[in-house]
Every structure is written in C-alpha cells, then in structure tokens.
Amino acid sequence: MAKPASHPPLAERLRPKNLGEVIGQQHLLGEGLPLRIAFESGEPHSCILWGPPGVGKTTIARLMASSFNAHFITISAVLGGVKDIREAVEQATVWQGQGEGHGKRTIVFVDEVHRFNKSQQDAFLPHVESGLFTFIGATTENPSFEVNSALLSRAAVYVLQPLTEVDLKQIVARALDEHALAAIESIAEAAVDRLVAYADGDARRLLNTLESLSVAARAEKITNVSDAWLLKVLGERLRRYDKGGEQFYDTISALHKSVRGSDPDAALYWFMRMLDGGAEPRYLARRLIRMASEDIGLADPRALRMALDAAEVYERLGSPEGELALAQCVVYLAVAPKSNAVYKAFNEAKAFIKKDGTRPVPLHLRNAPTQLMKQLDYGKNYRYAHDEADGFAAGENYLPDGMPPPGFYRPVNRGLEIRIADKLNELKARNQQKNG
C-alpha cells in the first residue's frame, strides 16, 4: 500500500471529517432528508451518487464508511478492472468473517462507475445481493444510460447538485480560518467573487486554484490577495471566463445573435470561445434549446428536436465527445429558417392576460361530466371537430364571448410557416363563409 503523502493536497486537507462539516447538498443531507436518514439509521445501503465533478461524491462515501465503522475500499473505474473487483471481494470476505476484523462491514466505493463495462458491473451483483459489501458508485453521467439496470435496481440513486456561490464562499472562508493557504491572511471580496465564478460549482477546482494561489503568495510574500494580484498570477486561467461578469454575458449574446443572424461560422466561433473559456456545456445546451424556440420556432420545428437531442447526447457522452453534438446543433440552428412568430405571440398573449379581465369560459366549451352540468347547458351545442368536414368546425368560436380575435400568432413568410400561414388563411376564409 502506498504511504500517505507527507503534504496532502489542499482538497484532501479540507475534506470534511464529519457530516456537520459538509458544505452543500442540503437537499439530501438536511434534517429528515434521504441521505441524512441513511446516516442516522446506522444501516448502510448500496447507492449511486450522481453529480458533476467536485460536489462531494467521494466525501459522502468516505463519511458513510466512517459513520458505519466500515472497511472502505476504493476502486477507480478509469484505472481498475476485474482484478481490482476480485481483490475487493477477497478483502471484504476477510473483514466479514476472519481475524481482527471479524464482522466488520465493508463499503466498496467505485469512482466513475460508468467507465466499467457491463461485465465488470455485473461482477458486483452477487456480492451486493449476498450483503458481502455495500456498493457505492459515483458518476458524472446519467445512471439510467451508464449503469446496468440490474445494478441500478439494487441501489438508490442520489442526485448531487453543483455547489452554489454561497457554498463556495464558505469553502474559501474555511480555508482562511484554518490557515490552510500558507501566508495568505485575507482575499479581497472581488477576488473571491472571481475565484467562485471560475470554480463554477466545483469545489475541487476552487481548492486546486486556491492551492496554486498559496504557492505564488508564499513565493512573493503576499499576505493579502487583491483582485489585481489574483489576475496577475492566475490571469490566463481566470480572465478568459468570468461566469458572473460582463464578458460571459457579452459572449453568450454574440452566440445568440450569430445564430439569429444565420451565420454558422460566427456562431461556431462564439460557441468555441465559450467552451475554451470554461463555460459549462449543459448551460450552452439549455441556451440552444431556447434559441430553437425563440428564433426558429415553427419555421423549422425540427430545430427544437435537434437541440433536445444534442443536450441528451451530451448527457450520455460528456466532454469532449458530447460537445460535437452541441456544435452540430449550433450550425443547424444558424442555417435554419428563422421565425420569432411564436415568441412574439407568447409575449403578446402574456401581456394581454395581465391587463385583461377574467373572462368566463363560454357554455359550449365547458366540460359536462355530471347531469347537473348538462342541465345548466354546459357543453351544449359544442361541435366535435372530428365529425365535421376535413376535421374542422367552420364558424365555431373558441374565444370568450364578446372577445375579438386577438391575432397573437402571425406566421412569417419563411420555412414551414409559409404552409402554416396558407392553412390559417384557408380556415379563416371558411369561418367567414360560414358566418356570412
């Protein structure tokens, strides 16, 4: 066994030693919530911890082992294989029934469990079934896609969230309070904000950056870190991407406007600028979905499906493989026909509802599930469109009584909306003919 490092990394030195020291994940660890109940029950159970990097998956697994006084075995699915699984089984058998460790539980923690193939994951099943050990898997990928259904059915899935800005600032404060940053005694508020923005919900990234900062501070005999000094020392790492700052919003604005302007090269340029600067691909996927609805809409309904598919592909593959699907979506959205007709109709309808009174639903449109409602003429004279010619009840009114047609939706003369406009004009003419 390798000897522990004489000077472990900052992330290891500040790793919580008990549940009370854990920062974040209170939706699971708060009083009366699932993981807290598991800790307090005294009975460990197999589980999958699913969440982005640096949110506490390994920490929670280790705390489970210490809380349950269990032997803790770690397997890295990136580096390990069936040999490591066999060794874990042998150790668990020894700890369960022989020698000094008689009767002691074993927790087998598999980091990046999605990296194991089906047969490797299957190797855990009989031992989880028999209770030889408690299995805890950590993954950044959706377990529904990446973990065998047989193993998944035997493990609870807990979803961990990125740490909030408040959480990350608490970690910086703890590092300072525990004098873990060498000579650094204070960090200016603006510098903390920049560090937190760069960390983007990832505690490990934050702590590794703080460690680099402490090394530089020791070398330059700096005790109070200003934002200017921070940028000087770690400028290339921090300057390119400031999640909360003006540059971030300017860049996403440029990407959106390039897609809207049908320039695939410019759209790809800004998309890659954001990825290169550290933007979260899931955030970009969400923005692409928004663009598909706002700027393309019904001119090409396939755009929204393309954006949703790209987001799902990224969830399956992660970075860097999944980023190609997002790039493909960027190009498709840029070259697709554009329409903001639905976006404008949505906003106009929203504004109208806010200022308009609450108009009653006309009797013929009301549901009539009871005899009393039928006696009150609910649903009376309603015309079932499927029984009419071409599935259209010409002349029927679907708006509140006395409300003129608002004309919220006005198709543009591009893409599929050309055909939609033709259809609506035809139906309008049939309504006018029916009503005289």
N, C-alpha and C positions, 0 to 999 in steps of 0.2 A: 504494500500500500504506500502511495506517495506521501511524504511528510507534508504537513500543512505549511503554507508559505509563511516565512518569518514576518512579512509585512503584507497581509492580505489587502486586496483592493478596497477602495472606499465603500463600494456597494456591498461588499461582504461584511465590513466592519460595522456598517449601519443597518444591517439586516435585522428586522425585529426579532426579539428573543421571546416575546410572548404576544398573545392576541391583542392586548391593550396597546401595544406599540405599532400595530399595523395602521398605516395611513391609506385611506381609500377603501373601496369595495364594501361600504357600509350597507349597500342593498343586499349583501349576503352575510355580513359579519355583525350587523347591528342586533340589538336585543330582540329575541324572538324570531330571528330570520334564519334561513336554512342552514348555512354553514356554522353559525353560532350554536344552533341547536345540536348540530353534529359534534361540535367540540365539547359541549356541555353534557352530552349523553354518555360520554365515556366509551362509546362503541363506534369504532371507525367503520366506514363503508366505502366501497370502491366508487370512484368518481372520475369524471373528466373535467379539467379546468380549462375552459376555452376563453381566450382573450388575446389581445395584441401583446407585443413584447413589452417587458418592463412594467407589468402591472401587479406582480406579486404571486404568480402561479407557483414558483418554486418555494417562495417563502411560506405560503399557506401549507404546502405539502410538508415542509420541514416542521412547521409548528404542529401539524397533526401528529407527526411521529413523536415529538417531544411531549405533547399533551397526553398521548395514549401510551407513553413509555414504550414505544415500539422500536424495533431494529429498523433502520432506514437504509434502503438500498436504492441507489440512483443509477439509471441506465439512460444513456443518450442514444436516441434512435438515429441520430446523424452518424455516430461513430460505432455504435454497437450492432449486435446481431444475435442469432440464436444461441451462440456460445455464452453471451452475457446473460441471456434468459435462463439457460441451464444452471449457470453459476448462482444466479439469484434463487432458483428453486432449491439448490443444494444448501445454500446458507439458511434459507427460511426453514428448511427441514431440520437443520441442526438447532436453530434457535427455538423451534417449536417443541422439540422433544428430547434434547440431549444436553448434558453438561451444565455449565454455569447458567446458560440462558434458558433453562427449562421453562417451557410455557410462555415465553415472550412472543408477543405479536411481531409480525414483520410487515412493513409497508414498502412496496416496490413502486418507486416513482419513475415514470418513463417520460423524459423530456422530448418534445417534438414527436409525440407518438404517431402523428400522421406520416412520418417518414418510414415507419415499419410497413412492410407489405402484408398481404392478407395472411400468409402462412406464419409470419412472425407474430402478428397479432393473435392468431389462433392458438399459438403456443401458451398464451396466458390463461386461456379459458378453463382448462381442467383445474388449475390451481386456484383460480378465483372462485370456481364452483365449490371446491372442497374446503375453502376457507384457509388454505395454507398461508396465503398472504392477502393483504388488502392492496388492490391495484389503484394507483392514481396516475392518470395520464395528463400531460399538459400539451396544449396545441394552440397554434395561432390560426388554424384552419377550421372550417366548419366541420364538426364531428359527423354530421349527417352524411357528408360526402367522403370523409377521410378515415373514419373508424368503422371497423366491421360491425354490422348490425348485431351479431351475436355478443360481441364485447360491449357494444353500446347498450344493449338491453340489460346488462348486468351492472351498469354504472350510472350513477346520477350525473347529469351534466349541469355544471355551474358556469354561467357566463360572466366573465370579469370585464369591467369597463376601463377605458383609458383614464388615467388619473386626471383630476380637474386641476385648474390653475391653483386653487386653494390648497389642494393636496400637495402639489409640487412645491409651493412656497413653504409649506410645513416641513418638507424634507430639507430644503435649504436652511431653514431656521434650526432644525435639529442638528445638521452638520456643523453649524456655527456654535450652537450651545454645547455640543460635545467636543469642541475644539479639534474636529477631525480634518480641518483644512489647513494644516501646518500653521503658518504665521498669520493667516487671514483672520482678522477680527470682525470685519463687517463688509457687507456688499451693498452698494447703493441700490435703492429701490428700482431705478431704471435698469440697472444691470441684472437684478433678479428677474424683472419682467422679461428681459431679453433671453435669459437662460431658460425660463419657464416656457416661453414661446418656442424656443428651439427644441426643447425636450418633447413637446407635442404629446403629452400624456404618458411618456415613457420614463419611469423613474431611473432605470439603468442608464439611459442616455444622459439624463441630468447628472447623475452621480459621476459617471465617467468624465463628463465635461468639467464638473467641479474639481475632480482629481487633477485633470490637466491644468486647471487654473491654479490649484495649490502648488503644483510643481513650479510653475512660472513665477508665482508670488514669492516662493522661497528663494528662487534664484535672483530675483530683483529686489528682494527685501521689502515687498509690498505688504502692508497690513490692512489697508482699507481699499477695497476694489471699487473703482468708479466705472461708469458705463464706457467712458472713453478708453480707459486702460483695458477693459474687457475686450473691446473691439480691436484694439491694437494687438493684443496677444492671440485672440481666437477669431480675428476678423473674418478670415475666409470661411470658417466654419459657421459663423453666426450671421454675417452680413447678408449672405445670399438669400436667406429665407427667414423672414420675420412674420410668423403666423398672425400675430395680432396687429401688425403695423401696416403702414400705408402701402409699402411695396407689395405686400401679399395681395391686398385688395385691388391694387392697380393691375397686377399681373392677371388675376382671375378675370378682371374686367376686360383686359385685352384679349384673353382667350375667348370669352363670350362674344365680344364684338366681332372677332375674326370669324367665328362660326356663323354668326348672324349675317356677316358680310360676304359669306360664301368664298372665303379664301383659305383653302386647305393647307397651304404652305405656312401662312401666318398662324393658323390655328395650331398646327403641329409644333411650330416654333415656341409658342407661348406654353403649350402643354408640356413640352420637354423642359422648358425653363423651370416650370413649377416642380416637375419630378426631380430635376437635377438639384433644385434648391431644397429638397426635403419635404415637399408637400405630401400629405397623406393621400395615396391613390384612392382610398374609399371616399374621401371628400370630393376628389375630382369626378369620381363615378356619379356621385349624387348631383353634382352640378351639370353633368352631361345629360342626366335624366331630366333635369329642369329645362335645359336648353331644348331638348326634343319636344317638350310640351309647349314651351313659351314661344319658340321661334320657328318651329316647323309644323307642329300640330297636325291637322288633318290634310295638309298639303301632301304629306307622306307619313301615314300612320305607322309605317314600318320603322321609322326613326326611333320612336319610343321603345319598341320591342328590341331594336338594336342596342339601345342604351341599357335596358334592363338585362339583356343577355351579356353585355360586356361587364356589367357590375357582377353578375353571377360567375362569369369566367374568372374574374379577378379573385372572388372569394374562394374558388376552387384551387387556383394555381398560386395566388400570392405574387410577390415580387421576386424576380423581374419578369417571369413568364407571363403573368396576367396583365402586365402593363401594355403588351402588344394589342390585346383585345380592346383596351381603352383607346389606344391610338387609332385603331381601325374605326372605332365609333366616332372619334373626333373628325376624321376625314369624311365619313359618311354624312355626319350632320352638316359639315361645311358645304358639301356639294348637293345636299338635298334641296328640293324646292322649299321656299320659306313662306310661312303664314303665321301671323300673330292674331288671327281672327278669333280663335277660341280664347286666347289670353285676354284680348280686349273684351270679348263677350262676358267672360268670367268677372272681370273688374267692373264692367258696367252693371251687370246683374247684382253684384255685391253692393255697389253704391246705391242702386235703386232700392234694394230691400231695406237698407239702413234708413233711408229717408221716407219710404212709403209706409202707409198704414198696413195693419194686418188684415188682409182681405180674406173673406170666408171662401172655403172650397165650394164650388157650385154643386148643387144636389146631385146632378147626373154623374159627377166624378167621384162621389163619396162611396166608400165601401159599405155593403149592407149585409153583414153576417147574421143579423137577428131579424125576427119577424117585425119587431117594433120599428127598427130602422127602415124596413121596407114599407111599413105603413106610413112612415114620415117622408116617403118618396126618395130615400137615399138610393142612389143608383138608377133611378127611374129615367127612362129614355136614353140611357147610355148605349152608344152604338159600338159594338165589338168589331174593331177594325179588321180582324181576320175574316169576318163574314162578309166584308164589303169587296167590291171590285178592286183588284190589284192590292188588296190588303190596306186600303186607305178609305177612311170615312170622310168623304168630301163634305166640307161645310161644318164639320164638328168643331166646337170651341173647347179648348183645353186651358184657357186662362180664366182668372176670376171674372165674374160678371162685371161688365162695365169697364174693364181694363183694355185699352187699345193695345194692339201688337207692339211690343217694345222694340223689336228689331235688334236684339243684342248681337246675334251672330250674323256676320256679313262675310261670306266666303271671299277669298281673294281669287284673282284670275291666274292661279298657278297650281301645278300639280293636280292631285286628286280633287282639290277644292273646285276646280273648273267643273267637274262632273257633279259634285255636290250642289253647286250653285244652279246648274241646269235642272237637277232634280227638285230643288226647293222652288224654283220658278214654275215648274210644271205643276207641283202640288198647290202652289198659291193660285195659279190660274184655275185649277179645278175647284178650289174653295170659292173663288169669286163667281164662277159659273153656277155653282150650287146655290149660293146665297143671292144670286141675281145682281 
